[in-house]
């Protein structure tokens, strides 16, 4: 247990700054954004109540966990029937402080007994007052809590002192019995208070402070047992923490592997879809090539005999158009190219002086006009062919695809 000098406020502030700024395994288990507020609460508390001293100590939870926490150990003044007594208390600042209230215990000395029953203190010393139940962060603080404890204890003191009788001497009045003092003070200068009577105390066995009372015993066997249990619990916690960290790392690795596998699954799915689409396209091209091959084979079979017999084949009959538009397009293109050749020949003849120049101009003008009409007709035929192809493609699209396109 670490504790500063109880009579030097500056040393207490330095002590609080030191323990709250520690890092690593020895750091106190408070949130970083609340440590400065915890320091301010304790500094304000010791300024208002110098009888309380901040210090660090080990706190054992009900589940066996042991943590190092801050506490305010000392006495709370209690005015009772004109006399001020001091109630020994321990105020534990839990891990979630100040968002949640502290844990308060009365800490009776060897010659003190907890009053039973008491409306705000249970037999183990745990204090329960309305201020703790109505704790509200950030308005609640330790100074107001101690002031509330002083008022509650003043209405009904939680402790009384067991006065032992003096040495055995003849008692002239056998009806009198040793008296019990009602004062819960840690100070030895208290006495009987008129008008305050308390029934004789019953011999209660020492009860644990909930989960954090320190046993008042000097038995070496008990000390050894307690230290052994604390050591085993600490070792178990360390092993559990290490195992948990290892398992968390394994789980994190499995999550990362799962994410990689899902990405690869998406990639494989996308690649498979592209391959299926490509296969369908190749199949359509294969069908078209097969149809064209059949047409060529039929044409070769029909015209193969003509070449063997040595018969002359007309060039115009060597190619057959599939429809009237194609035939018209073929005629327009042939006429356009033929006119180009004629104009070229006229240019050569005019350069060599084979024909008069005026005749050259007249022929070129007539041929150019005829070429223009052929080209305009070819453009119109090409437009009609493109429209016919679009209509043919639209007729082959499935009805569902047409619905999505619309």
Phi, psi and omega in degrees: 000130179256135181211142177273182176291130185285354185246008182234101182299325181295318177295324177296318178295319177296322178297315180295318179297323182291311185289330180278346179261003180291149177234164177089202183297332182273003181289146177287146189278045178256154179294143184298327183282357180246354185295321180294321178293323176298317179298317179297320179299315182290321179297316178296323180295313183288336173290321181279325182229087181297345181286349178259133184241125176284141179199170177252145180204164180275130179244129181254120178284169180295335179273006177096352180289138179245125180229156178264116185234164172275146176216157173247109186250133179162217184232152176247126179293139181226107176284127181218113178052048174084357180238140179263121176251169181240121180262120178287127181223162171228123179252111180268129174267105185288174185299328183268005177295144003265009178291335177235156187291159175285176179248121187247134176230142165279144188237079185293145175279184185296329183262017179243151180228138177285133180290134178233132350277158177229136185292341185234357180228123179275171184301337179275355178100355181291131184262136177225107180237160182302327182297324178290320180291329181260022181300130183224117179275135009256010185285328182285148181208174185286327181296313177297324178297313180295322177297320177295319177299318179299317180292318181294317180292330179293327178287328181207097183300136182275346183233154167220153186266135179267109180273125177278144181290154178293180180303150186294119177223156178303131182256115181291337181243094185292350180279343181277148179230161178302142184268159176245131180274135180278001188278132175265026188278149169276349181277139181282000186259033177255162180217191180292142179249125182297145176079004181238108180242139182228136181297155180300140183287147173268150183285087178277140174289154179297125181256148180291152178282069184061258180237006187226010182287139176269126182289130179274080180212147178245015180291122181301324180296317179295318179298317180296317179298315182296317178295321179295317179296316179297321179294317178297317179297318179297316178297320179296319178295319179296315179297319180295319179296316179296317179296320179296319179296318178297317180293322178297321177296319178297316180296321179296319177297320178294321177298318179296318178297322178296320178296319179296317180297322179294320177296318178294324177298317178297318179296317179296319179297316179296318178296320178297320178296317179296321179294321178296317178297318179296322178297317178297319178296318179294324177296319177296318177296321178297319177298318180294318178296320179297318178296317179295322178295320178298318179298316180294319178297320178297317179297320179295320178296323180289326186258358182294321181293328181296319181289328180289324180283354177076013179288145179286140181249128177288134181296324181291333179272356182287334180241133180244133179275148185280336181208168181299324180298317179295321178297317179295321178296322179295318180294318180296317180294318179297317180296319180299314181291324178295319178297322177301317181293322180294317180297322178296319179293322177296322178299317179295319181294321179293322179293326181273354180078022181284333180229153178294157184289322180294324177293323177299315182293319181297316180294319179297321180295316181295318180293321180296320178296316179296320179296323179298315180296320178297317180293318179297320178296320179298321179296316179296317179297320179297321179296318179295321178297317178299318179297320179294323178294318178298317179296322179293319178294321180294328180288336180272351180287136179299155181300323182295319178295323176296322179297316179294322180294325179288000000 
